[in-house]
Amino acid sequence: MTALPEWMHPPREEGWYSEDLDMLVEAPRHTELIDGALVFNMSPQRRWHSRLVTALTNALTAQAPDGFEVDRELTVVLDRRNRPEPDVLVSTARISDQASFYEADTVVLVVEVVSPESEHRDRAVKPQKYAEAGISHYWRIENEDGAPAVHVYERDELTNAYVPTGIFRDRLDVPQPFQLKIDLNDLVR
């Protein structure tokens, strides 16, 4: 059995903390922190996923009113032991160009585009953690025979969990976190 490189050993018995991620220069891109453990997305990016994330980021940016920032491939500090990286996020904070994360209390929407290697995290683990951190809106995008299906959720303040508000195919039309109208077929052309 091959020994782990030194940088992969947690700095403390209880695992990694959010601030540790910025010190791991050896870690691969898209390294996340879930429950104090490093999660590496080492699978090659698929074209469908990449094109959809880029097109969605552009569509959200084009429709975002003043006061909203749209980003991709940045992490969100949920708490000391959780710092996932959603595919796309919308925040009410403007961060430095050198920043690598947003604080959860500024994020109003997180979007995960499901890939085979991330199915369980995107469908079960991350939504629970995002809701517990107080993020109001969660979208999960599934690939249905090459077409995107957007599962839209809103956080219920009383249960601190997401409730579904709709599944959108062909066209997304939602009032939250701001009024949005997107032709979903345009996202993968």
N, C-alpha and C positions, 0 to 999 in steps of 0.2 A: 504494500500500500504506500502510495506517495504521500509524503508529509505536506501539510498545507504551508504555503508561504507565510512568513511571519506576519505580514500585514493583514492576513485573514483571521488571525486570532483575536477574539474580542478583548478590549482593553480592561475589562472587569468581569467578574463572575456572572453578573446579571445581564451581560450582553452589551450591545452597542447603544449609544444615545444619539439623538438627532444631530447634535453638534459634531459628532465623530465623523459623519459622512463627508464633511468638507475637508477633513484631514486625510482622507483615503485617496490620494492621487493615483495609486496603483489600481484602484477599483475600475471595472469596466463602466462605460456609459450606461445609463439607465439603472443604476444600482439604487434599490429602495431599502427602507428599513421598516420591517413589520414585526411588531412585538419584540423588538430588540435584536432581531436576526437580520442579516443582510440577505437580500433577495436579488439575484442577478438575472436579468433577461438576456440570455446569451444566444437565443435563437435569432437567425437572420430575419430582418424586417421583410415583411411581405409587401408587395407593390400595392395591393388593395388597401391594406391598413395605412400605409404611408400616404397614398394619394388622398384617402378619405380624411385623415388627420389634417393634412395641409389645406385641403379645400374647406373643411369645417372651420379651421382656425381663421381662414380668410373671410368666410361668410359671417362668422361671429364678429370679427373685427370691423367689417364693413357696416354692420347694423348696430354695433354697441354705441349707446349714447355716451356723452361726456361723463367721466367719472368711473368708467369701467375699463379694465385692462384685460386683454385676452392673451394667453400665453400657452406654449406647449413645451413639453420636456423639461419642466421645472418641478421640483418636489414641493410638497405641502407639509409643514410641521403641524401634525395633529396633536402630538404630545411628546414627551421626552423619548419614548421608545417607538414612535411611529412617524415615518416620514415617507409616504408613498409618492410615486410620480404618476399623476393622471396623464392621459394622452393630451387633453386640453383642459384649461381652467379659465374661469372668469373671476376677476377680483375687483374690489373697490379700492385697492391700494396701488400706488405707483411705487415700484421698487427700483433700486439702483441697477444699472446695466451690468454690474459685477455680481449681483445677488444670484444665488442658486436656488432660492426657495421663497415661498410665500407663507405667512402665518395663517392658520386655519380660520381665525376670526375675521379675515378680510376676504375670504374666498366665498363666492355665492353660488358657483356651479363648478362641478367636476364632471368630466366626460371620460369614460373608458371605452375604447374600441376593442372588443373581445377578440383575442387570438387563441389558437389552440393551447398554447403553453400558459395562458393567463386566465383561462375560463373560470376556475374556482375562485381565484382572487378577485376577478372583476365582477362575478355574480354573487359572491357570498361574503368574502372577507372585507374587501375595501368598502362596499356600501355601508356595512355596519360601522366601520371605523369612521368614515366620513360623517355619517349621521350623528354618532356619539360626539364628534368634534364640533357639531353645530353647523355644518355646511348645509345650506337650505335646499339645494337642488343637485340631483345626480341623474346623469344620462348614461345608459349603457347601450352601445350600438353593436348589433349583431349582424353578421353577414348571412343574408338569406339568398342563396343562389346568386351571389354577386351584387345584390341590392342591399342597401343599408336599411335596417329596421331600428328605429330609435325608441328605446324604452325610457320613458320620462317618469321621474320620481320627485316627490316633494317631501321634505322633512316634516313630520308631525311633532309639534312641540311637546305634546303631552306624553307620547310614547318614546320620543327621542329616536324614532326609526323612520325610514322612508316608506311612503305609501305610493303606489302607482297612480299616475294621473293620465296615462295614455301610452299607446304604442303607435308610432307614426311610420307609415310607409309612403313612398312617393313624395309627400309634402309634410314638412314640419311647420306647425303654426301654433306658437305658444306665447302667453303673455308674461312669463317669468323666466329668468330674472329680469328680462326686459322684452318688449315685443319683438318677436322673431318670426320671419317667414322664410323658409329655405326649401328649395326644390331638391329633394334628397337624391334624385337621379343625377343631378349636376355634380354631386360630390364625388362620383366615381367614374366620370367620363374622361 
